[in-house]
Every structure is written in C-alpha cells, then in structure tokens.
Amino acid sequence: MAETIVRLKGVGKEFAEDGLVLDGIDLAVAAGEFVSLVGPSGCGKTSLLRLVAGLEAPTRGEIRRSGEVSAGSIGYVFQDPTLMPWADAFANVHLPLKLKGVSRAEAEGRVMAALEMVGMADAHHKLPRELSGGMRMRVSIARAIVAAPRLLLMDEPFAALDEITRFRLNDDLMALWERHGWTVIFVTHSVYEAVYLSSRVLVMQAGPGPIAEEFAVDVAHPRQPDFRLSADFADRAAAISLALRRAMGQLAAR
C-alpha cells in the first residue's frame, strides 16, 4: 500500500468571527493520489486545505503529515493567481526559491524547467498584465511546483476561466500529475472536473460537518478527452451530483 502523506483525525476548526466552520473531519491521503473535494459553498473546503497546508491550526483533532512533507515541500495554488504585478513570470516563479535564499542565477534552471512544464517558458519575460487568465494560472502553477513539492494543494484554480481553457488546463495538470507522481488535493465546485481529474472524490457536508460520502474514480490513466463523453463519465458525475444534493439537505440520505 502507498505511504499515507497526510492524515486528519477528528479535526475541527473554529474562528472567533465565523464560529465552527469544520467539525469531525477524518481523512487519509496516500502518496500519488489525486483527491478532489466538492461541497456546498461555505462548507469549509478552503479551510480544510489551509489546515493541511499548515497555514491554520486545528481547534480540535490532529493532523499528521509524512516526515517528507514539511512546509517547504507543499505547493499551494490559489483560486486567484496572486502574481506580483510588477514582476515578470520568471520572477514570480522564482519567489519561493528566493525566500529560501536561492539566488536568481542559482535558480534559473529550476525556474525555467517549471515554466517549461506548464508551457510558459517562452513567456518568462512577460508581466502578468501581458498574460491571459489561463496563462497567469499556468505561471501560478509553475510557482507552486518549482520547489518540487511532495503535496500539491489547489483551491479552485480554474474556476474563473472559460470552459475551453479550463479543459486544456485540466488535461495539462493531469499529464503533469501522471508524469511526476505528485499527491494532489484539489478543491472544485465542478463535479465534472472532479470526475475527470481524480482518483477519489470526497463530498463534504454543508458546514460545519464531516465528509459525507466518498467515490473512487477507478478509471485507468492516461485518461483521454473522450472520457468526458462516455456513459461511464455521465454515470459517475450523476452519482456524485446526487451525493452533493444530499450533502446540501435537498435529498434524503441513502
């Protein structure tokens, strides 16, 4: 069995302003998994991701990470690319290494390799305002992977993009995941995106609540774009959509 990268047991999170946003979260993620989280707005998906990243501490319960997963080996991609507007693509991707004391000259090979992975090497000199939304997100992904993370956390990274760009980035992300063996936890509002990308989909209860249901997507990789048009894809998406409605209290539990 694959090594467990991160394990949450009985985890809850409470904020002074918002009260309890997560409660009773039990989750184990194995090395090499691509796990997607779906759930109603406000159910705590982003809070859960921040807890896994170590950006927040749980109010209750415990989070255990593999010895190889430290703050420096976790990549985080936000919904908004959050690029420095005054810096070119190279400088934005160099930032995590710069914060570790790696000079521009020392980092050049790694930065250009990360940009090459996401198809942005030729645009390394461009400022964010010169890039499309999809290109800015590619730079953001390059920044997250430049330090070779063991765990990649992605918070609705493609939500603001048009469908064609979103599909293209889905395919590129899946190819990178297959090639490099990352462990990915991916937050999305799209059931279809979750089914296409994931090895496992978790449906979160309307918050604060536990993970309500879990679905394995046992479809071989590499997955082809035609998978989106198959009856198998439609059936899996329908089952998760029903679970999502149950999690929102719109249907009786199974």
N, C-alpha and C positions, 0 to 999 in steps of 0.2 A: 504494500500500500504506500501511496505517496506521503511524504512528510507533511504534517499539518503546519502551515505557515502562520496562521493566526487563529486563536480560539477565544470566543466570548462566552461567558457563563453567568447567567442571571444578571446581565448588565442593564442598568437603568441610568438615565441622565435627567437631571432637574436643573432648570435655570430659575434664578430669582424672578426674572420678568415674565417668563413663559410657563413656569411650572414644570410638571413632569412631561417630557417630550418622548422619552423612550422608557420601556419597562419590560423586564423578563426576556431579554434578548439572549438566545442561545444559538451559537453559530460556530462552525469549524470550517475553515477553508484550506484545502490541500494544495500543495505545490503544483503549479501548472494548470489550475482550474481557471475558467472564465465564469465568474458568478455575477449575475445581474440581480439588482434589487428593483422591484416595482412596487408601487403602493400609492394610496391616495395622497394628495398634496397635504403637507403638514404632518405626515405620519412619522417623520424622523429619519428619512433616508440620508440626508446630508449630515445630520448629527451623528448617525451611525458611522458614516465614512470618516468624519473628523475624529471620532473616538479611536477607530482603527489606526488612523494616521498618527495618533498621539498629540493632535492639536487641542484636544479636550480630554479631561479626565472623567471617568465614570463616577456617578454619585454613589452607585452600589454595584456589586458584582465585580468580576475580574476579567481582565484582558491579558492573554498570554500570547507572545509572539515568538517565533522561532529565533534561536540565537543568531541566525544570519540576517534577520530582519530588524534593523535598527532604524532610527530616524533618517540616517543617511542613505538607506537602501530602499526607501519608499518614495515612489514618484506620485505626484498628485496633479491631476488635470481638472481645472475648474470649468464651470459652465461658460463663464466669460474667459477669453484667453488671457486677460490681465497682463498684457505685454507692456513694457516700458515704452511709451510713445516716442520718446526722444532717441531710442536706441534701435539699431538695425537688428535684423533677425539673428545674426551671429552673436551680437552682444546679449540679446535676450536669452539665447540658449546657453551661452557661457555663464550666465549668472549663478546657477547652483554650484558650479565648479569654482567660480571666483570667490564665492562666500566660504569655500573650503581652502582658499589660499592658492588655488591653481591659476597661474598667470595665463594671459591670452595666448602667448606663444606656446606654452606647455599644453594648453587645452585645444589648440587648433585642430588637431587630428580627430579628437573625440567629438568636438562640436560639429565639424563638417560631416563626420560619419553619421551623427544623429540627424542632421538636416538631410543628408542623402537618404536615410531610411524613410523619411516622410516626403521625399520628392521635392525638397526645398533648397537643395544645395546651390542651385543657380540663382536663387533669390536671397542669398545670405547677406547681401549688402543693402537690402531694402528696408525702409521703415514700415511700421505697422500700418500707417495711413496709405501706403502704396500697395497693400495686400488686400485681397478679398477676404470675406469672413472665413471661408474654408481654408485659405492659406494661413490666416492668423492662427486658426486652430491647429494646423499642422505644425507651426512653429511652437505652439504651446505644448504639443505632444513631444516634440523633439527636446524641449527644455526638461520635460518630466523624465525622459529616458536617457539623457546624456550621461547621467551618473550610474547607468546600468542597474536599475532597481530590481530587487527581488519581487517586490509587490508594487503594482500599479493601481492607483485608485483614481476613478474617473467619475466626475459628478455631472451628469447630463451634458457631456461635452459637445454633442451635435444638435442640441435642442433648437438652437436659433438658426440653423442652416436650412436651405431649401432641400427638397427631397432628393434631387439628383446628386447634389454634393454630399448629402448625408449617406446615401447608398455607397458612393465611391469611397468615403472615409471609413464606413463600416467594413468594406472589402479590404482596404489597406490596413486597418487595425487588426483584422482577423489574420491577415497574412503575416504581419509582424509578430503577433502572439504565437502563431504556429512556428515561426522561424526561431524565435528567441526563447520560448518556453517561459514567458513571464506568468506570474499569477496576477489575475485582474479581478477587481471588484468594481462593477460598473453600475451606476445609478441611471435609470431612464424612466420616462413616462410612457415610452412606446413598447407595447407588448411585442410588436412585430420585430423591432430592433433587438429586444431581449432574446427572442426565439432564434433569430438568425445568428447572433454572435455567441451565445452562451453554451456552456456545458451544463449549467444549472441555473434555474430562475427561482428566486425567492420572492414571495408575495407578502408584503408587510401589512399588518392590521392597521386600521385607522387609529392614529396615536392617542394616548401612548399605549402601545401594545406590542405583543411578541410577533415573531414571524409566523404568519398564519398557515401558509402552505408552501410546498417545495416541489419543483418539477425538474426532472433530469431531461436534458435535451441530448439523447443518445443517438446523434446523427454524426456519421463519420466526417472527418476533416481530410483535406480541404473541402469546405462547402462551396458549392457553385451558386452563382446568382439565380439559376433556375430553381433552387430550393425554395425561394420565396414564392414561386408559382405553383408549388406542389400541393397535393391534398394533405400530405403529412404536415407540412408547414401550417396550413389553414387549421387543421385539427388541433395542433399544439397551441396555436395562438388563441383559438376559441376556448380551449380548456383553461388557459391562464386568464383570459378575459373574464370568464365566469368566476374564477377564484378571486379576481380583483373586485368584482361586484359583491361577492360575499364579504370580502375584507372591508368594503365600504358600507356594509349593512344593507345592501339593496336586495340580497337574496338570502334565504335561509341556509344555514350551514349544511354541509353534506351529512 
